[in-house]
Amino acid sequence: MRLPRTIMIWLTGAAVVVPVAACSSNEPAPGRAPQAATVAPSEEPEPVKTHPFTGKPYQTLKPVVAVKIENTAAGKPQLGLKSADIVYIEQVEAGLTRLMAIFSSKLPPKVGPVRSARISDLHIAPQFGKPAFAYSGAQSKLLPYIAEASLFDVGDTRNPGAYYREPGRSAPYNLFAQTKKLLAAAPKASKAKDIGFTFGDPPAEGGVERKSYTVRWPAARFTFTWSQAKEQWMIAQDGKKDIAAEGGQLSAPTVVVQYTKTERSEFHDSNDSYTPLVHTTGKGSAIVLRDGKAYKAKWERESEDGGTTFTTESGEPMNFAPGQVWVALASRKPVIP
């Protein structure tokens, strides 16, 4: 039993003894209310901003530059493709293909070889707003269409100071562009924005394991081979590895095979070989390659100034793996229109 203690209080010369009960440490003192424990409010971490073209973190959205790039054997190795956010494979005359590379989150100092514009480019570009468009020449009949298109023309005719001839390469495969000079000529080029892509975990169901996947055009073929070690689809064209000028094989964590309608346009070359028009608006089917699997998907693009959405067969968003995306615009049955 704890005994009360006493304290001495002096009042007008007389000592008064006052008993005081001992207080335990967890009891409030008389006349004072218990104090609530102070708990620091939990702070929600700010969500990480991810780039609309790659799904990777970013600090600032930057202008978009689209560049037409050679991909025949005579133009390889290409420079700058490793830095692209998106690479489109388009069919051109005689069943061959060309590339249109989209740059925004990364901008390599130089890119090329730069080649000529096609009508299909003008239908792909508007989903990026009004990007800077770099190319080397075009058919005279196409020039009025380029002038009216949703893009800033920074081609070699309008902006010759941004281009140079690379020593050791033969024309016309030696024309390269300096990207900072391209953007300097298009100060109002649109910044990256949502174009319909979604990134994240793969679908829980529906994927079929694939070691490789080949896409064919009448006179070209691309093979994408999965590397588990690099977690990338390694890219080869016409049976040969696509090696970048910077070194290493070109690759991407996501490859989209977008099946489209391809028909003859009004344009043709000097050999009367007609330029295909690849329709990238409307609806269609697709195959999405990621994580060593192939997923059946659907695509939809309602208008040219809108983006392209990809969904699973059940209608859920078809997420891409973060990183560079290659989009192969192909027909179910390769055809020269």
Salt bridges, closest charged atoms under 4 A:
GLU70 OE1 - ARG98 NE 3.38
GLU70 OE1 - ARG115 NH1 2.38
GLU93 OE1 - ARG118 NH2 2.89
ASP121 OD2 - LYS68 NZ 3.20
ASP153 OD2 - ARG158 NE 3.20
ASP242 OD1 - LYS76 NZ 2.56
GLU263 OE1 - LYS261 NZ 3.78
GLU263 OE2 - HIS279 NE2 2.80
ASP272 OD1 - HIS268 ND1 3.40
ASP291 OD2 - ARG290 NE 2.61
GLU304 OE2 - HIS123 ND1 2.33
